Amino acid sequence: MNLDSIIGHELPKQCLYAMLKKPSEAPRVVVVSGPYGTGRRSLVKNYIKSMYCPNIEKTGSNCGTCETCRDILNDIRVYREYDYSMIPNIEYSNYIVITNFEKCPRELQVELYNKFEELNVVFIITENTDNIIDNIMTLSLILRTSLIKEDDIVNYLLDKSQRLNLDISGDSIRTIARRSRGHLSDAIKMLSKYSMLDEETFSKMILSAREMYILFLIASYANKRDKVDLYINELKKIPLAYLKIDYEALILEIIKTATKFEKPKDKYMEILIEKIKTKVLDLYYILNDKIIYNSFTNDDAFQSAMYVIYLKLNNRIR
C-alpha cells in the first residue's frame, strides 16, 4: 500500500501531498479525526514513509515496495506510536503518533501540550475533536476522514480477492461491504474470515444460523431465559453465517411465527423496513439483557427480527 492507493479521503490526501512538497512549512501537530476503520493510521503511516521513500520524485508519494517503505517504521528514531494513556512515557522520535485521543482526559492533554517544544512532529488520531483542548487545536492542522463509500469498498475487496485468488462471489463481497457500514477495516476482517470457509461448511452454517435465529426469537418472546442464553452461545459459534441469509424471507418467517400471519400486511412490512434503515434497536429495553444487545448490535437480520418482537409486544401487529 502507498498513499495513492488509500481509498477515499481525497481532501486529507491533498493536504498530505502539499506537506510532502514543502516539508519545511508542514505543521508540527496534525489531528486526523474520523470514524475507526476508515484508514486514519494508514494515511499517517504512508505519509511518513513518503518522507523517506527514495522513489518519491517518480511517484509523488511512497512507492510502497522498496526496502525503505517496508522497514522505515520499525526505526524508533523515526516513528513511535502511543496510546493516549502513555503520554507521560513519550520518548523523542521524528514522528510521534498518539491513538484513541477521543478518550484522553484534559490533564494528559495539557501534559502533551507542554511536551510539544521537545517533540518534532505529532499526529493525533481521534474519532472526533470535541474534547481536544483549545491549546492543542490552535496549533493543529485538522484532517477529517469519513466513512468509505460502499462501492469503493466493493472495488477494493474485489481487487484484493482477485490478487489473493479467493473463491468468493460478487454478491457476497457486496454483502460484506454493506455489513461493514463504511469501516474498511471491518470489511477486510470479514473477507479474511469468509475466505477460510469452504462452500459446504458455509452453507451448513447458514442453515444452522437460520434455525437458531428462529428458536432464539421464540425463546425470547416466551421469556425463557435459559433457552435464550443457550441459543445466544450457539449463535456466537457461527462466524459470518448471516452473510448469505435471505433477510426478507427470514423476516417473513419470523412474523409468521410470532403473529400467525401467512403474510404480513404491506404497511407493517413498510414500517419494518424503514425501521431497519433508520434505527439501531436498543434491545436492552425489550429483553432487559445487555449481553444480547452487545452480541448482536452489528447484525441487521437480528435487529430487524427483534423489531418484529418489539411491534408484537406493543400490540402494533395484531
N, C-alpha and C positions, 0 to 999 in steps of 0.2 A: 504494500500500500504506500501511496505517497499523497501529498497534499492535494494534487489534482484529482485523485481517484475517490476522495471522500464525497459521498453523495449528499446533495442538498447544501444548505448554508452558504449560498453564493456571496452574500454581503460580508459575513465574517471572513471568508476566504479572500475576498478582495482586500480587506484591511490587512490581513496577514501578508499577502503578496506585496502590498505597499510598504510594510515594515521590512520585508526582505530586501527591497530595493534601496531603502535608506535606513539601515540598521542604527546609524548614529542618532537618528531622530525618533527611533521607536520608543514607546513608553516603557517605563520600568515596572509598571504594575498593570496587568491585564486581567480583567474579570471575564470569564466565559460562563455565561448564565443560560440555562435551558433545562429541559427535561432530561432525566437519566436515559442512557442508551441511545443518545442521538449523535454521538461522536465528538463530545466536548474534549475529552482527553486525546482522542486521535488528532484533532485539529492542532492541539498544543504540541504533541509529540512530533508530528510531522513538520510543524514549523521549526522546532528546534533542530531536527535532522537537516532541514533545508539550510540552516545557518552554517552547517559544517560539510554538507554534501559537495564533493568536488565537481559534480556534474550540473550544478545549479545554473551555470551560464547557458547550457544547452536546453535544459528542461524548464527553467523558471521556478522550479521548486526541487525538493529532494527527488532523486531518481527512484529510490525505494529498493534498489537491487545491489548497490555497491557495498563494500565492506563497512564503510563509514555509516551508511544508513542502517546496516544490521547491528552494529556494535556500539555506536556513539552513546546511546542512552544507558549503557552499562558502566560508563565512566562517571564516578561520583563527583569528579571535578566539574563535569558538565551538567549533570542532571541529578536531582534528588526529588523524590515525591513524598509528601507527608499528609496524613490525615490531619484535620484541623486540631484534634486533641494533642498533637505532637508539636504544636507551635513553640512551646518552651524549649524543645530539643533541636530546633532547626540549626543546621550547620551550613557553612558557606558552600555555595555551588554557583556556577554561571547561571543556571536556571533552576528555580525552586517552583514546584507545583504543589498546591495545597487543595485537597479534595474535601467534599462534604461540607463546604463552608456555610451552607444554609443552617447548619446546626451549631455554628461557632458562637459561643457566648461573647458578650461585649468585652469582658476583661481580657480574653485571649486575643480579640481583635486589636485592642489597644496595645497589647504586648507585641503583636505582629507589626503594627504601625511604627512602634518605637525601634524595631529592628531594620526598617527599610533602608536606613542610611548605610548599614553594613552589608546589605544584600545587593545583588546585581539586578536580575530580572525575576519578578514573581508573577506566576499565573495562579489565579484563584478560580477553582471550579465550584460552581454552586447551581442549585436548581432555580434560585431567584435572588434578587438583590434587595429584598425587603428589609432584611435585618443588618445589612452592611453599614457600618458607621460612616458618618459624613467624611471623616478624615481620610478614610481609605477611598471612598467614592470619588472625592475631588482629585485624587492622584491617578485614577484608573481610566484606562480605555475599556469600555464595556462592549463585549461581543455577545450577541444573543443568538442562540440556536433554537430551532423549533422542531416539532415532531416531523418525521420524514414522511413524505407522501407515499401512499400505498403503492402506486405504480413504480415509484423509484425503488422501493424495497423489493417488489416483484422482479424488476430487471436485475437488481443486484443478486438476488437469490438464484435466478435463472443462470446468470453468468457463473456464479460460484458452484452451482450443482453441475454445470457442464464441465468446468475445469476439474472438478473432483470426480467426474464420471459417476454421479449419483443417479440412481433409477428412481426418479420422483416426477410425478405428473405436474403439468402446469396448473391444474385445478388445485392440487394440494399446496403448491407454492403460493398461489393466490390466497388460499385459506390461512396459511401461516402468516403471510403479510398482513392480512386483515386482523388476525388474532394478536399480532404484535402491537397494534394500535400506535404505530409511528415510532416505536422503540426498536431501532435496528438491532441492538444487542440481543433483545429477546427473540427476534426473528432468527438470528444466527444460531442461538442456542436450540430453538425448536427444530431448525433444519438439521442440526447435528444429531439430535435425539431421533428424529424421524428416520434419518439415513441408516441408523443402526438396526432397524426392524425390517425383517423380510415381509413380503406381502401377506403371506398366510398368517403369520403371527399378528400382524397389524389388523387383519380382518377379524381374527378371533377377539382381539382387544375391543374392537368397535362393537361387536355383538355383546360382549360381556359388559361393556360400559353402558350400552343402551338398556339392557335388562336391569343393571344395577341402579341406574337413574330412576327407573320406574319403581323398583322396590323401595329405594330410599325415599322417594316422594310420598308413596303410600304410607310408609312408616312415619314420616314427618307429619303428615296430615292426621294420622291416628295418634300422634304424640307418644309413640313407642320409643322411648329414649334409648333403650338397649339395642334395638334394631337400627336406629339412626346411627349410633356410634359404630356398629358393625359395618354398615354399608359405607359410611364415611371412610373407614380404614381400608375397605376393599377398593373403593374408587381411587384412593391415593396411590394404589399399586399399579394403576393403568395409565402409563405416561402417554400423553398426547392422543388418547383414544378418541377424544372429541373432534379431532380434525376432520374426519370424514362423515360425521353423523349428519343425517338429513334433518336439519333443525325443524323445518316446518312439519314434517311427518312426526317427529318426536313430540313437538308441542301439541299437535292434534291428538296424539295418543294419550298424552298426559291429561289434556282437557277431557277427553272421553272417559278416562279412568276416574277422574276427580268429579265429573259432573253428570255422567251417564248420557252425555250427548253423543250422537253418532258423528255429528259435525257441528262445530260452534257457529253461532250466528256471525255474519260478516263484521258487524260493528264491534263485537268483542275481539275478534282477531285483529281488527284495525287498532283498537286500544292497546292490545298486547304488543303488536309490532312497534307501535310508536313508543311504548314504554321502554322496550328493549333498546331503542335507538337513543333515547334521551335521558335515561336514568339508571344508575347503578343501584340496585335494590339493596337496602341495608337489612340483611336477614336477621340481624340481632333483634329487631322489633317484632319479627314474626315468630321466630323459634326460640328467642332468648338464648342463643348459643353462639358465642363468639368464635368457637373453634370451627363451626361450619362456615361462618362468614369468611374467616381468614383463609379457609381451604379453597374457596371457590369464587373469590372476588373477580377473578380474571376469566371466568368461563361464561360465555354468553348463553349457552344452552341451559346451564344451571340457573342463571339469573332469570331467564325467561320462564322456565318451568316454575320457579319459586314465585314468580309474579302471578301465575295462574292460581297457585295456592292462596296468595295474598287476596286476589279477587274473590275467590271462593269464601275465604274466611270473613270477608267484608260484605258477603251477600251481593256482590256485584254481578256474579254469574249465577243464574238460577237453574 
